[in-house]
Amino acid sequence: MPPSVAVIGAGPAGLMAAEVLSLAGVAVHVYDAMPSVGRKFLLAGKGGLNITHAEPFPLFTGRYGERAHTIAPWLNHFGPAELRQWVHGLGIDTFVGSTQRVFPADMKAAPLLRAWLHRLRHPAQGVPVSFHMRHRWLGDLHPTDTGWQMRFATPQGEQVVQAQAVVLALGGGSWPRLGSDGAWVPWLAQQGVVVVPLQPSNCGFDVRVGERLDWSPHLRQHFAGQVLKNVGLSFLVDGAVVFDRVGEMVITETGIEGSLVYAASSHLRDAIARHGSATLHLNLRPDFTPERMRQEVAHPRGSRTLSSHLHSRVGLTKLHTALLHEVLAKDTLNNPALLAQAIGHLPITLHAPRPIAEAISSAGGVGFASLTDALMLHELPGVFCAGEMLDWEAPTGGYLLTACWASGRVAGEGVLGFLQ
Ligand SMILES: Cc1cc2nc3c(=O)[nH]c(=O)nc-3n(C[C@H](O)[C@H](O)[C@H](O)COP(=O)(O)OP(=O)(O)OC[C@H]3O[C@@H](n4cnc5c(N)ncnc54)[C@H](O)[C@@H]3O)c2cc1C
């Protein structure tokens, strides 16, 4: 009987593992709880699908932080260059944007996914992949003489499936309504697998202003949803700068979010977990030197309001001024030297990350101590894991998808080695 493999989870990681297996002539069955494949991948395409990044390789691997050494071997095999070639092989052009981010020519996920699914179903070589949607794995894995048996909830009732090997590519915990709900965490933990609790990554945060766990009603009503452009965000851990960058962020109903905040989010989240809160500093005018700021703010303002003075001398917007009023004491606002300093170093205290369901991605997952280099679980020989469900995280910039795809390849090739 030809070998048959079950891939559970039809996101980028699972589909990539399925492709490797199908090309090698293995019968692959892909199962997913949702009615159609790649729901989160399609959502990722809504704001412009950032598939990878064109920066030099050592910088690229460094984006995986503590996991750089674990993930670099996956990327040596299938890194940004190979990934772009693979996308081109689907008939989709790519381009490098101004910030070195790489996108499909039309920025969308749907045409790429459509072309990929067509190739998986009708491969020029290898075995067509079989898809089974609305099949929710129920979390059981029973060893049999020939591999593994598992149960799925389907519209036709419960179904029992046998496979010689299994790839779990169940995703992390963000946006659970798109399918990856993290329900697998206790299931694998019960099997003796080390699972680091899932946490929000690339997420927004809730602020604390004094004793109040929220913005003031004034700031919320008038400024929630507004964007702070060209703002500096710095953050220190134990006196050392761990993040210092200029970018864009958004004031939300309860705090802050946006690309600059996401980029700092792992540091902020970890600091909150350790200390209960974290204070970052904003530079509202990073293009001003401290000296120039001091001079401009100290300029006599005559009968003008503080707001119009700051607007005309240093270009602060109403949102900037509202933030100053929100967090600074009256004494500071009335003291030009202190105020100038605060405009370049405005403390914002955060007390909680937003819930994981709202995050772009999740941190935590299956620990690498439980996995071989081929991504097979030590506890469950023949069961492999791939994608965001593994214990790594990365900023936005195409690093998430690149590692998901690369890990899907490692797992697919691991299965081939196992079957041999
Ligand atoms: C708004 C948004 C924008 C994003 N933009 C980008 C971007 O531009 N670039 C980038 O690199 N990354 C981006 N990402 C992140 C990227 O989409 C994910 O990292 C990636 O989809 C994870 O792939 P995966 O295959 O590991 O898991 P997923 O894509 O989450 O797929 C997991 C699959 O497993 C299925 N599943 C789960 N449990 C079960 C079960 N019990 N039984 C059966 N099936 C199950 C789910 O239904 C799902 O289809 C974005 C994410 C979001 C939310």
The ligand as an SDF file (V2000), in Angstrom:
LIG
                    3D

 53 58  0  0  0  0  0  0  0  0999 V2000
   -4.3790   40.5660    9.9200 C   0  0  0  0  0  0  0  0  0  0  0  0
   -3.1630   39.7260    9.6490 C   0  0  0  0  0  0  0  0  0  0  0  0
   -2.2410   40.1300    8.6850 C   0  0  0  0  0  0  0  0  0  0  0  0
   -1.0860   39.3770    8.4590 C   0  0  0  0  0  0  0  0  0  0  0  0
   -0.2000   39.7920    7.5020 N   0  0  0  0  0  0  0  0  0  0  0  0
    0.9450   39.0940    7.3130 C   0  0  0  0  0  0  0  0  0  0  0  0
    1.8880   39.5060    6.3050 C   0  0  0  0  0  0  0  0  0  0  0  0
    1.6390   40.4510    5.5190 O   0  0  0  0  0  0  0  0  0  0  0  0
    3.0610   38.8120    6.2190 N   0  0  0  0  0  0  0  0  0  0  0  0
    3.3550   37.7430    7.0250 C   0  0  0  0  0  0  0  0  0  0  0  0
    4.4490   37.1790    6.9210 O   0  0  0  0  0  0  0  0  0  0  0  0
    2.4450   37.2870    7.9150 N   0  0  0  0  0  0  0  0  0  0  0  0
    1.2580   37.9270    8.0800 C   0  0  0  0  0  0  0  0  0  0  0  0
    0.3370   37.4750    8.9920 N   0  0  0  0  0  0  0  0  0  0  0  0
    0.6420   36.2210    9.7500 C   0  0  0  0  0  0  0  0  0  0  0  0
    0.4110   34.9600    8.8960 C   0  0  0  0  0  0  0  0  0  0  0  0
   -0.8470   35.0330    8.2570 O   0  0  0  0  0  0  0  0  0  0  0  0
    0.4520   33.7080    9.8030 C   0  0  0  0  0  0  0  0  0  0  0  0
    1.6900   33.7100   10.5010 O   0  0  0  0  0  0  0  0  0  0  0  0
    0.3300   32.4180    9.0030 C   0  0  0  0  0  0  0  0  0  0  0  0
   -0.9260   32.3460    8.3540 O   0  0  0  0  0  0  0  0  0  0  0  0
    0.4810   31.1860    9.9070 C   0  0  0  0  0  0  0  0  0  0  0  0
    0.4620   30.0600    9.0760 O   0  0  0  0  0  0  0  0  0  0  0  0
    0.1860   28.6060    9.6480 P   0  0  0  0  0  0  0  0  0  0  0  0
    0.0640   27.7150    8.4630 O   0  0  0  0  0  0  0  0  0  0  0  0
    1.1720   28.2670   10.6850 O   0  0  0  0  0  0  0  0  0  0  0  0
   -1.2200   28.7180   10.4000 O   0  0  0  0  0  0  0  0  0  0  0  0
   -2.6450   29.2490    9.9170 P   0  0  0  0  0  0  0  0  0  0  0  0
   -2.5340   30.0690    8.6840 O   0  0  0  0  0  0  0  0  0  0  0  0
   -3.2600   29.8660   11.1140 O   0  0  0  0  0  0  0  0  0  0  0  0
   -3.4110   27.9220    9.5330 O   0  0  0  0  0  0  0  0  0  0  0  0
   -3.7450   26.9480   10.5120 C   0  0  0  0  0  0  0  0  0  0  0  0
   -4.9060   26.1460   10.0010 C   0  0  0  0  0  0  0  0  0  0  0  0
   -5.1610   25.0770   10.9280 O   0  0  0  0  0  0  0  0  0  0  0  0
   -6.5540   24.8710   11.0050 C   0  0  0  0  0  0  0  0  0  0  0  0
   -6.8670   24.1960   12.2670 N   0  0  0  0  0  0  0  0  0  0  0  0
   -6.6040   24.6040   13.5300 C   0  0  0  0  0  0  0  0  0  0  0  0
   -7.0530   23.7090   14.4180 N   0  0  0  0  0  0  0  0  0  0  0  0
   -7.6080   22.6940   13.7020 C   0  0  0  0  0  0  0  0  0  0  0  0
   -8.2270   21.4550   14.0560 C   0  0  0  0  0  0  0  0  0  0  0  0
   -8.3900   21.0750   15.3350 N   0  0  0  0  0  0  0  0  0  0  0  0
   -8.6740   20.6590   13.0710 N   0  0  0  0  0  0  0  0  0  0  0  0
   -8.5340   21.0030   11.7590 C   0  0  0  0  0  0  0  0  0  0  0  0
   -7.9530   22.1630   11.3620 N   0  0  0  0  0  0  0  0  0  0  0  0
   -7.5000   22.9960   12.3250 C   0  0  0  0  0  0  0  0  0  0  0  0
   -7.1330   26.2680   10.9110 C   0  0  0  0  0  0  0  0  0  0  0  0
   -8.4790   26.2420   10.4780 O   0  0  0  0  0  0  0  0  0  0  0  0
   -6.2000   26.9440    9.9030 C   0  0  0  0  0  0  0  0  0  0  0  0
   -6.6920   26.8850    8.5970 O   0  0  0  0  0  0  0  0  0  0  0  0
   -0.8330   38.1880    9.2170 C   0  0  0  0  0  0  0  0  0  0  0  0
   -1.7810   37.7670   10.1540 C   0  0  0  0  0  0  0  0  0  0  0  0
   -2.9280   38.5190   10.3770 C   0  0  0  0  0  0  0  0  0  0  0  0
   -3.9280   38.0430   11.4010 C   0  0  0  0  0  0  0  0  0  0  0  0
  1  2  1  0
  2  3  1  0
  2 52  2  0
  3  4  2  0
  4  5  1  0
  4 50  1  0
  5  6  2  0
  6  7  1  0
  6 13  1  0
  7  8  2  0
  7  9  1  0
  9 10  1  0
 10 11  2  0
 10 12  1  0
 12 13  2  0
 13 14  1  0
 14 15  1  0
 14 50  1  0
 15 16  1  0
 16 17  1  0
 16 18  1  0
 18 19  1  0
 18 20  1  0
 20 21  1  0
 20 22  1  0
 22 23  1  0
 23 24  1  0
 24 25  2  0
 24 26  1  0
 24 27  1  0
 27 28  1  0
 28 29  2  0
 28 30  1  0
 28 31  1  0
 31 32  1  0
 32 33  1  0
 33 34  1  0
 33 48  1  0
 34 35  1  0
 35 36  1  0
 35 46  1  0
 36 37  1  0
 36 45  1  0
 37 38  2  0
 38 39  1  0
 39 40  1  0
 39 45  2  0
 40 41  1  0
 40 42  2  0
 42 43  1  0
 43 44  2  0
 44 45  1  0
 46 47  1  0
 46 48  1  0
 48 49  1  0
 50 51  2  0
 51 52  1  0
 52 53  1  0
M  END
$$$$
